Amino acid sequence: MGRRRRKRARVRVVPKRKLPTIFECPSCGATAVSVSISKGKEKVVRVVCSNCHLMGVYEYNPYLSPVDYFSKFLDEYEEGRLSQATLGEGDEGGEEDGES
């Protein structure tokens, strides 16, 4: 005679939370701010809104994540030290002024 088998308790797999990669713009409110890191000759990080072209450029630091650069971007925006990037010639920004 044997005894009854016990049921094993299932281990719940909790998904690991990931940090965001696309952020909300403080100027226009669109979820269109991306952080791009270029590790070429000049190690720079660009934080750019693809909607209103608000841009911040920072020195690359291997200990910082994209969220940290976005928080620097927010701080500079609230201080008023950020400017809008210039639009290229092929962009549609100039067509809205009065042509109907």
C-alpha positions as CSV (number, residue, x, y, z in Angstrom):
1,M,0.0,0.0,0.0
2,G,1.1,3.4,-0.8
3,R,0.0,6.8,0.2
4,R,-1.6,9.4,-2.0
5,R,0.6,11.6,-4.1
6,R,0.8,15.2,-3.2
7,K,0.2,17.8,-5.9
8,R,3.1,20.0,-6.6
9,A,2.6,23.7,-6.2
10,R,3.1,25.4,-9.6
11,V,5.7,28.1,-9.6
12,R,4.2,31.3,-11.0
13,V,6.4,33.0,-13.5
14,V,6.3,36.7,-13.1
15,P,7.3,38.5,-16.2
16,K,10.2,40.9,-15.7
17,R,9.3,44.5,-16.1
18,K,11.2,46.3,-18.9
19,L,12.1,50.0,-19.0
20,P,10.3,52.0,-21.8
21,T,12.1,52.9,-25.0
22,I,9.7,55.5,-26.4
23,F,8.6,58.4,-24.2
24,E,6.0,61.2,-24.1
25,C,7.2,64.6,-25.3
26,P,6.8,67.4,-22.7
27,S,6.2,70.0,-25.4
28,C,3.6,68.5,-27.8
29,G,2.4,65.6,-25.7
30,A,2.9,63.0,-28.4
31,T,4.4,59.6,-27.5
32,A,7.2,60.2,-30.0
33,V,10.5,60.8,-28.1
34,S,13.3,58.4,-28.8
35,V,16.8,58.1,-27.4
36,S,19.5,57.2,-29.9
37,I,23.1,56.4,-28.8
38,S,25.9,56.7,-31.4
39,K,29.1,55.2,-30.3
40,G,31.3,56.3,-33.2
41,K,34.2,58.8,-32.9
42,E,31.9,61.2,-31.0
43,K,30.1,59.3,-28.3
44,V,26.8,61.2,-28.1
45,V,23.2,60.6,-27.1
46,R,20.4,62.3,-29.0
47,V,16.9,62.6,-27.5
48,V,14.6,63.7,-30.2
49,C,10.8,64.1,-30.6
50,S,9.8,63.0,-34.0
51,N,6.6,65.1,-33.9
52,C,7.7,68.6,-32.9
53,H,11.5,68.1,-33.4
54,L,12.5,69.1,-29.9
55,M,16.0,67.8,-29.4
56,G,18.7,67.4,-26.7
57,V,22.3,66.2,-27.1
58,Y,24.3,64.7,-24.3
59,E,27.7,63.0,-23.7
60,Y,27.6,59.2,-23.6
61,N,28.0,57.6,-20.2
62,P,28.0,53.8,-20.1
63,Y,26.5,53.8,-16.7
64,L,23.3,55.6,-17.8
65,S,20.3,54.0,-19.4
66,P,17.9,55.7,-22.0
67,V,15.5,56.5,-19.2
68,D,18.2,58.6,-17.4
69,Y,18.9,60.6,-20.6
70,F,15.2,61.2,-21.0
71,S,15.0,62.6,-17.4
72,K,17.9,64.9,-18.3
73,F,15.9,66.0,-21.3
74,L,12.9,66.7,-19.1
75,D,15.0,68.8,-16.7
76,E,16.5,70.9,-19.5
77,Y,13.0,71.4,-21.0
78,E,11.6,72.7,-17.8
79,E,14.6,75.0,-17.4
80,G,14.0,76.3,-20.9
81,R,17.4,75.3,-22.3
82,L,16.2,73.1,-25.2
83,S,15.5,74.3,-28.7
84,Q,13.6,72.8,-31.6
85,A,15.8,71.2,-34.3
86,T,15.7,72.8,-37.7
87,L,13.6,71.2,-40.3
88,G,15.1,69.9,-43.5
89,E,14.1,71.2,-47.0
90,G,12.0,68.1,-47.8
91,D,9.8,68.3,-44.7
92,E,6.2,69.4,-44.8
93,G,6.5,72.1,-42.2
94,G,6.4,75.1,-44.6
95,E,3.3,74.0,-46.6
96,E,0.8,74.7,-43.8
97,D,1.4,78.5,-43.7
98,G,-1.3,79.7,-46.0
99,E,-1.5,77.5,-49.1
100,S,-5.0,76.1,-49.5
